[in-house]
Amino acid sequence: MADLFILAAEPSADLQGAALVEELLKQNPELKIAAVSGPRMRQLPIETVAPMETLQVMGFTDVLFAMPRILRQFFFLRDTILQLKPKAVVCIDYPGFNLRLEKALRKKKYTGQLIHYICPAVWAWGKNRIPKMAKTLDLLLSIFPFEKKCFEKTPLNVEYIGHPLTRAVANYEPNPDFRATYNLPGKILGVFPGSRQAEIERNFPVQLETARALCKLDPELQVAISVCSEDREAQVWSMGGLKAVFIPPEHTYDLMRNCHLALAKSGTVTLELALHEVPTVVTYAIKPIDVFLAQKIFHINLPHYCIVNIIASEAIYPELFGPNLTYDNLYRTAETLLHSDKARDACRAGCAEVKKILGNRPASETAAQLILSKLT
C-alpha cells in the first residue's frame, strides 16, 4: 500500500520529483510513497515501481517505434496504481502519457485525487486538452504564471506555485575549487547536448563542430561538456575529437556559473542557464518528418520555442530549431554572443527579467503543502 504515487518519466521530472519528495517527507515523515522514478528520486526512501528509463522516447516518429513497450508500461502502471490504491496520484509533466493514464484511472473508477504537476503546453498546442483535464483532474500545479489564465473558464483548481528551479539556483552554493578541479582557468564554452541518446545524436555533432571552430577563433576558450551519466560520457566521447572536459551532473550548476557562453539543447536546461544569466544559443535538432508533423498536423506555430523566450515574450536566447539548425547558423550566432559585449549585455538583461517574472516562490514546499492537503 502507498499513500501517494508519483510518476516521473524523464530527467527534468526526476529533478522536480526528488525536490518534491524531499519536501513531502519533511512535512510528513510517515508518508509512504511509490513511484516511477529516475536516479535522483531513487536515492530517497520511496518504493520504485518502475525506473523512468523504460518510458523515455524523443520525437513523434520515435514514439511510434517504441509504442509496444510504452503500451505495456501504460497498462502495468495503471493496474499497479489500482492495486496500490494510493490516496493521490501525482503525475509530473510528460503529458502525452500522463494525461492518458489519468483518464484511464478515472475510467477504471479510481476514486483518489489526481494531481498533475507541471501544466502541459496548452498555450502552445493541444488546447482541446483543457476541458479534458478539467474533467479528469482534481488539482493542477502550474510552474509558469501565464498558465492559470488558460483554465479560467473551467472549474479546475489551478495553483501557480512558482518554478522549482528559481529556489534551486538561488540556494546553490558554488564550489570555489571547481575551475581548479577540472583545470579550467580560461573562458569556458559550456556544451549541453541533452540527456537522452537521441537528443545527443541529433544535437551534439553540430554543437561539437561549432565548438571546434570557436576554439580556433579564440584560443583562450576551453570546452566543458555537461553529461548526465558515465554511459552518456562514453557516448559523447565516441563522437568527440575535441579536447574537452566532461562535467558530471553534480557540478552542472558550477559549470553554468562559470560559463562565458553555452550551446544548449532546448529544454529545462535553458531555463537553468537563464537563471544563472549565461549567454546561450539554443539548439533543437529534429527530423524533417517531425517538423512536418509539428507544423502541419499538430499546428505548432509559435513565435518562440525556447521556454526562456516564451516566458519573456521576446528572443532573449537565439534559438535554432529544425532546419534552421545548421553549422553556419550556429557558428555565426555563437560567435556574436562570444565577442559582442552589446549582445551579451542584452542577453544577460533579458535573463534578469525572466528571473523577475518567475519570482522566488518556494515551489516544492508549496506543492507539497497542496498535495498533503488532498490526502486528508
C-alpha positions as CSV (number, residue, x, y, z in Angstrom):
1,M,0.0,0.0,0.0
2,A,1.0,3.6,-0.6
3,D,-0.3,7.0,0.5
4,L,0.9,8.6,-2.7
5,F,2.0,7.5,-6.1
6,I,4.4,9.8,-8.1
7,L,5.2,9.3,-11.8
8,A,8.3,11.0,-13.1
9,A,9.3,9.7,-16.6
10,E,12.1,12.0,-17.7
11,P,15.2,13.7,-16.3
12,S,13.5,17.1,-15.6
13,A,10.6,15.3,-13.9
14,D,13.0,13.3,-11.8
15,L,14.7,16.5,-10.7
16,Q,11.4,18.1,-9.7
17,G,10.2,14.8,-8.3
18,A,13.2,14.5,-6.0
19,A,12.7,18.0,-4.6
20,L,9.0,17.3,-4.1
21,V,9.6,14.0,-2.3
22,E,12.1,15.6,0.0
23,E,9.6,18.3,0.9
24,L,6.8,15.9,1.3
25,L,8.8,13.7,3.7
26,K,10.0,16.8,5.6
27,Q,6.3,17.8,6.2
28,N,5.2,14.2,6.8
29,P,8.0,11.7,7.6
30,E,5.5,8.8,7.8
31,L,4.3,9.2,4.2
32,K,4.5,6.1,2.1
33,I,5.4,6.9,-1.5
34,A,5.6,4.6,-4.5
35,A,6.8,5.9,-7.8
36,V,8.1,5.7,-11.3
37,S,11.4,7.3,-10.6
38,G,14.8,8.4,-12.0
39,P,18.2,8.3,-10.4
40,R,17.6,11.3,-8.1
41,M,14.3,10.0,-6.8
42,R,15.8,6.5,-6.3
43,Q,18.2,7.9,-3.7
44,L,15.2,8.8,-1.5
45,P,13.2,6.5,0.8
46,I,10.5,5.6,-1.6
47,E,9.4,2.4,-3.4
48,T,10.3,2.4,-7.1
49,V,7.7,0.5,-9.1
50,A,9.5,1.1,-12.4
51,P,12.5,3.1,-13.5
52,M,11.7,6.2,-15.6
53,E,14.1,4.9,-18.3
54,T,11.5,2.4,-19.5
55,L,9.3,5.3,-20.7
56,Q,11.9,7.6,-22.4
57,V,11.5,8.4,-26.1
58,M,12.0,11.6,-28.2
59,G,10.1,12.9,-31.3
60,F,6.9,11.8,-32.9
61,T,8.4,9.0,-35.1
62,D,10.5,7.6,-32.2
63,V,7.2,7.2,-30.2
64,L,5.7,5.1,-33.0
65,F,8.6,2.6,-32.9
66,A,8.5,2.5,-29.1
67,M,4.8,2.1,-28.9
68,P,4.6,-1.6,-27.9
69,R,6.9,-1.0,-25.0
70,I,5.1,2.1,-23.9
71,L,1.7,0.4,-24.0
72,R,3.0,-2.5,-21.9
73,Q,4.2,0.0,-19.3
74,F,1.0,2.0,-19.5
75,F,-1.2,-0.9,-18.6
76,F,1.3,-2.2,-16.0
77,L,1.3,1.2,-14.2
78,R,-2.5,1.6,-14.5
79,D,-3.1,-1.8,-12.9
80,T,-0.3,-1.2,-10.3
81,I,-1.9,2.1,-9.1
82,L,-5.3,0.5,-8.9
83,Q,-3.9,-2.3,-6.8
84,L,-2.0,0.0,-4.5
85,K,-5.0,2.4,-4.1
86,P,-3.0,5.5,-3.1
87,K,-4.9,8.4,-1.7
88,A,-3.5,10.5,-4.5
89,V,-1.5,10.2,-7.8
90,V,0.9,12.9,-8.8
91,C,1.9,12.9,-12.4
92,I,4.8,15.1,-13.3
93,D,4.8,16.7,-16.8
94,Y,5.1,14.1,-19.6
95,P,1.5,14.9,-20.8
96,G,1.2,12.5,-23.8
97,F,1.5,9.6,-21.4
98,N,0.3,11.0,-18.1
99,L,-3.0,12.6,-19.2
100,R,-4.0,9.3,-20.8
101,L,-3.1,7.4,-17.7
102,E,-5.1,9.8,-15.5
103,K,-8.1,9.4,-17.8
104,A,-7.7,5.6,-17.7
105,L,-7.6,5.6,-13.9
106,R,-10.8,7.6,-13.8
107,K,-12.4,5.2,-16.3
108,K,-11.4,2.3,-14.0
109,K,-13.2,4.0,-11.1
110,Y,-10.1,5.2,-9.3
111,T,-11.5,7.5,-6.5
112,G,-8.3,9.1,-5.2
113,Q,-7.1,12.5,-6.0
114,L,-5.5,13.1,-9.4
115,I,-2.9,15.8,-9.4
116,H,-0.9,17.0,-12.4
117,Y,2.4,18.7,-11.6
118,I,3.6,21.0,-14.4
119,C,1.0,22.1,-16.9
120,P,1.1,20.7,-20.4
121,A,1.9,23.4,-23.0
122,V,-1.8,24.0,-23.8
123,W,-0.9,27.6,-24.5
124,A,1.2,26.3,-27.5
125,W,-0.9,23.5,-28.9
126,G,-3.5,20.9,-27.8
127,K,-6.0,23.4,-26.5
128,N,-8.5,20.6,-26.7
129,R,-6.8,19.1,-23.6
130,I,-8.1,21.9,-21.4
131,P,-11.7,20.7,-21.0
132,K,-10.5,17.1,-20.7
133,M,-8.1,18.0,-17.9
134,A,-10.8,19.9,-16.1
135,K,-13.0,16.9,-16.2
136,T,-10.3,14.4,-15.0
137,L,-8.1,16.2,-12.6
138,D,-8.6,17.4,-9.1
139,L,-5.6,19.8,-9.0
140,L,-3.2,21.3,-11.5
141,L,0.1,22.7,-10.2
142,S,1.5,25.3,-12.5
143,I,5.1,26.5,-12.6
144,F,4.6,29.4,-15.1
145,P,2.5,32.4,-14.1
146,F,0.8,32.7,-17.5
147,E,-0.8,29.2,-17.5
148,K,-3.6,29.7,-15.0
149,K,-5.4,32.0,-17.5
150,C,-5.8,29.1,-19.9
151,F,-8.1,27.4,-17.4
152,E,-10.1,30.4,-16.2
153,K,-13.3,29.2,-18.0
154,T,-13.1,25.8,-16.3
155,P,-13.8,24.7,-12.8
156,L,-10.3,23.1,-12.4
157,N,-8.3,24.2,-9.4
158,V,-5.1,25.6,-10.9
159,E,-2.4,26.8,-8.5
160,Y,0.7,28.7,-9.6
161,I,3.3,27.5,-7.2
162,G,6.4,29.2,-8.7
163,H,9.1,27.5,-10.6
164,P,11.2,24.9,-8.6
165,L,14.4,26.0,-10.3
166,T,14.3,29.6,-9.0
167,R,14.9,28.4,-5.4
168,A,17.3,25.7,-6.5
169,V,19.5,28.2,-8.3
170,A,19.2,30.8,-5.6
171,N,20.1,28.4,-2.9
172,Y,23.0,26.8,-4.8
173,E,26.4,27.2,-3.1
174,P,29.2,27.4,-5.7
175,N,32.2,25.2,-5.4
176,P,35.3,27.6,-5.2
177,D,37.5,24.8,-6.4
178,F,35.5,24.0,-9.5
179,R,37.9,25.5,-12.0
180,A,41.0,24.0,-10.3
181,T,39.4,20.6,-10.1
182,Y,38.7,20.4,-13.8
183,N,41.7,22.5,-14.9
184,L,39.5,25.3,-16.4
185,P,41.3,28.6,-15.8
186,G,40.2,30.3,-19.0
187,K,36.9,31.3,-20.7
188,I,34.6,28.3,-20.7
189,L,32.3,27.3,-23.5
190,G,29.7,25.0,-22.0
191,V,28.1,22.4,-24.2
192,F,24.8,20.9,-23.1
193,P,23.8,18.2,-25.7
194,G,20.8,16.7,-23.8
195,S,20.3,13.7,-21.7
196,R,18.7,11.2,-24.0
197,Q,20.5,9.2,-26.6
198,A,18.5,10.6,-29.5
199,E,19.0,14.1,-28.3
200,I,22.7,13.7,-28.1
201,E,22.9,12.0,-31.5
202,R,21.0,14.9,-33.2
203,N,22.3,17.9,-31.4
204,F,25.9,17.2,-30.4
205,P,27.6,16.8,-33.8
206,V,26.7,20.4,-34.8
207,Q,27.5,21.7,-31.3
208,L,30.8,19.9,-31.5
209,E,31.7,21.3,-34.9
210,T,30.8,24.8,-33.8
211,A,32.9,24.4,-30.6
212,R,35.9,23.3,-32.6
213,A,35.6,26.4,-34.8
214,L,35.1,28.8,-31.9
215,C,38.2,27.4,-30.2
216,K,40.3,28.1,-33.3
217,L,38.9,31.6,-33.4
218,D,39.5,32.2,-29.7
219,P,42.4,30.1,-28.3
220,E,41.5,31.2,-24.7
221,L,38.3,29.2,-25.0
222,Q,38.0,25.9,-23.1
223,V,35.2,23.4,-23.8
224,A,33.3,21.8,-21.0
225,I,30.6,19.2,-21.8
226,S,27.8,18.5,-19.5
227,V,26.9,14.8,-19.2
228,C,24.2,13.1,-17.2
229,S,25.9,9.8,-16.6
230,E,29.1,7.8,-17.3
231,D,27.2,6.0,-20.1
232,R,26.4,9.3,-21.7
233,E,30.0,10.4,-21.3
234,A,31.2,7.4,-23.2
235,Q,28.7,8.1,-26.0
236,V,29.6,11.8,-26.2
237,W,33.3,10.9,-26.2
238,S,32.9,8.5,-29.1
239,M,31.5,11.4,-31.1
240,G,34.3,13.7,-30.0
241,G,37.7,14.6,-31.5
242,L,37.9,17.8,-29.5
243,K,39.9,18.4,-26.3
244,A,37.2,18.9,-23.7
245,V,36.4,18.3,-20.0
246,F,33.3,16.3,-19.0
247,I,31.3,17.7,-16.2
248,P,29.1,15.3,-14.2
249,P,25.5,16.2,-13.0
250,E,26.6,17.2,-9.5
251,H,28.7,20.0,-10.9
252,T,26.3,21.2,-13.6
253,Y,25.5,24.5,-11.7
254,D,29.2,25.1,-11.1
255,L,29.7,24.8,-14.9
256,M,26.8,27.2,-15.6
257,R,28.1,29.7,-13.1
258,N,31.5,29.8,-14.8
259,C,30.3,29.7,-18.4
260,H,31.3,32.5,-20.7
261,L,28.9,31.1,-23.4
262,A,26.7,28.0,-23.7
263,L,25.4,25.9,-26.5
264,A,22.4,24.0,-25.2
265,K,19.7,21.7,-26.4
266,S,16.3,23.2,-25.8
267,G,14.6,22.1,-22.6
268,T,14.7,22.8,-18.9
269,V,18.5,23.3,-19.0
270,T,18.0,26.6,-20.9
271,L,15.9,28.0,-18.0
272,E,18.6,26.9,-15.6
273,L,21.1,28.7,-17.8
274,A,18.9,31.8,-17.8
275,L,18.6,31.8,-14.0
276,H,22.4,31.8,-14.0
277,E,22.3,34.6,-16.6
278,V,24.5,32.7,-19.1
279,P,24.5,33.9,-22.7
280,T,23.3,30.9,-24.6
281,V,22.4,29.7,-28.1
282,V,19.6,27.1,-28.0
283,T,19.5,24.2,-30.4
284,Y,16.8,21.6,-31.2
285,A,17.6,19.1,-34.0
286,I,14.5,17.2,-35.1
287,K,13.8,15.0,-38.1
288,P,12.2,16.7,-41.2
289,I,9.1,14.4,-40.7
290,D,8.8,15.6,-37.1
291,V,8.9,19.2,-38.4
292,F,6.2,18.4,-40.8
293,L,4.0,16.7,-38.2
294,A,4.5,19.5,-35.7
295,Q,3.6,22.3,-38.2
296,K,1.1,20.7,-40.5
297,I,-0.7,18.1,-38.3
298,F,-0.4,19.5,-34.7
299,H,-0.3,23.1,-35.8
300,I,2.5,24.1,-33.5
301,N,3.5,27.6,-34.8
302,L,4.9,29.7,-32.0
303,P,6.8,33.0,-32.1
304,H,9.3,31.3,-29.8
305,Y,10.0,27.7,-28.8
306,C,12.6,28.1,-26.1
307,I,10.9,28.4,-22.7
308,V,13.1,31.3,-21.7
309,N,11.8,33.3,-24.7
310,I,8.2,32.2,-24.1
311,I,8.3,33.5,-20.5
312,A,9.8,36.8,-21.7
313,S,7.7,37.1,-24.8
314,E,10.8,38.0,-26.7
315,A,14.0,36.5,-28.1
316,I,16.3,36.5,-25.1
317,Y,18.2,33.5,-26.3
318,P,18.9,32.9,-30.1
319,E,17.1,29.6,-30.9
320,L,17.9,27.3,-33.9
321,F,15.1,24.7,-34.4
322,G,14.7,22.0,-37.0
323,P,16.0,23.0,-40.5
324,N,17.4,26.3,-39.0
325,L,19.9,24.3,-37.0
326,T,23.0,24.3,-39.3
327,Y,26.6,24.7,-38.6
328,D,26.8,28.0,-40.4
329,N,23.8,29.4,-38.4
330,L,25.1,28.1,-35.1
331,Y,28.6,29.3,-35.6
332,R,27.6,32.8,-36.7
333,T,25.1,33.2,-33.8
334,A,27.5,31.8,-31.2
335,E,30.4,33.9,-32.4
336,T,28.3,37.1,-31.9
337,L,27.4,36.1,-28.3
338,L,31.0,35.2,-27.7
339,H,32.6,38.5,-28.7
340,S,29.9,41.2,-28.8
341,D,29.6,43.0,-25.4
342,K,26.3,44.6,-26.6
343,A,24.8,41.2,-27.4
344,R,26.0,39.7,-24.2
345,D,24.7,42.5,-22.0
346,A,21.3,42.4,-23.7
347,C,21.1,38.6,-23.2
348,R,22.0,38.9,-19.5
349,A,19.5,41.7,-19.0
350,G,16.8,39.5,-20.6
351,C,17.7,36.7,-18.2
352,A,17.4,39.0,-15.3
353,E,13.9,40.0,-16.5
354,V,12.9,36.3,-16.7
355,K,14.0,35.8,-13.1
356,K,11.9,38.8,-12.1
357,I,8.8,37.4,-13.9
358,L,9.1,34.0,-12.2
359,G,9.8,35.4,-8.8
360,N,11.2,33.3,-6.0
361,R,8.3,31.3,-4.5
362,P,9.1,28.1,-2.6
363,A,7.6,25.9,-5.4
364,S,8.4,22.4,-3.9
365,E,7.3,23.4,-0.4
366,T,4.0,24.9,-1.7
367,A,3.4,21.9,-4.0
368,A,3.9,19.5,-1.0
369,Q,1.5,21.5,1.2
370,L,-1.2,21.4,-1.5
371,I,-0.7,17.7,-2.2
372,L,-0.8,16.8,1.5
373,S,-4.0,18.8,1.9
374,K,-5.5,16.4,-0.6
375,L,-4.6,13.3,1.4
376,T,-6.8,14.1,4.4
